[in-house]
Amino acid sequence: MNLYTNGLVPIAHPTLDLFLLGYIAALAAAATVFFLRYWKETRDSLFLAFAVFFAVEGGTRAFDVSTPTPNLIVGWVYVLRLLAVLLVVAAILRKNTRRA
């Protein structure tokens, strides 16, 4: 069995790891298109926030696949993901605090 390490834990199946990262990226792209379609129909900022979140998630996962060590993620990727989550939280708060 060919084991390689990502710096923390050994990974038994690097091909499966890359496949799953690509699968997550593809599903995130599909979710992005889904939310963009509903944002286009309703112009609701919450749909746009989710579309941006899934686009960032899919983009960073695709970036992970393209690196030689996919499980050793650089710090700016985490910052980008955090900003996307904070955008969704801000959109939820904005929607729930808006007065009718």
N, C-alpha and C positions, 0 to 999 in steps of 0.2 A: 504494500500500500504506500502510495506517495503522499507523505505529509509535508505540508509547508506551513509556516507560521506567519501570522499577521502582526506579530509583535507581542501579542498577548496570549492567544490560544492557538493550538494547531488546527488546521482546517484539513479534513480528510478528503474532501471532494471539491477542489478548486473550480472544476468545470461546472458543477452544480451551483456553486456560489455565484459564478458569473452569470449563469442562466437565470437564477432567481433575481439578481440585480437588474438584468435586462427586462425580465418579466414585470418587475415593479415599475420600471421606467415606462414601459409600454402601457401598462394600466393607468399610470398617472397621466400619460398623454391622452388616453381615452377619456378620463375623468375631466381633464382640462377642456376638451372639446364639448363634452356634455354640459359643463357649467357655463361655458361661453355661449352656447346656444340659448340656454335659459336666461342669461344676462341680456342677450340681444333682444329677447322677447319682452322682458320685464323691466330692464334697466335698473334692477335691484343691485345695490353695491355688494350685498352679501354673496351673490352668485359670482361677481367679479373677483371678490377676495378669495373665494374657494378656487376659482380658475387660476389665479396667480399662485396660490399655494401649491396646487397640483402641478403647475408648470415648473415651479422651482424644485419641487420634490422629484419630478421626472428628470429634469435637467441635471440635478446633482447626482442622481443615481446613474444616469448615462455617463456623466463625467467619471464616476467611480469605476465603471466598467472599462473605460478607456485608459485608466492608469495601470502601471505595472503591478502595483499593490493595491487592489481595490478596497481592502478593509482598513487601510491606513489613510484615513481621510484628513485632509488639511483643515486647519482651523476656520478658514473663511467659509467653508461649506456649512459648518455648524451655525455660523453667524447668519448666513443667508437663509437657512432653514428656520432659525429663530425669528428672523424678521418676517418671514412668510406666515408663521404661526401668529405672531403679534398682529399682523394685518388682519387675519381672520378674527382674532379676539376683538380688535377695534371695530370691525364691521358688525360683529354681534352686539357689542355694547352700544354702538351708534343706532342700530335697528331697535334695540330694546329700550333705549332712553328717549327716542324720538316721541314727541307728543303728537297725539292725533288731532 
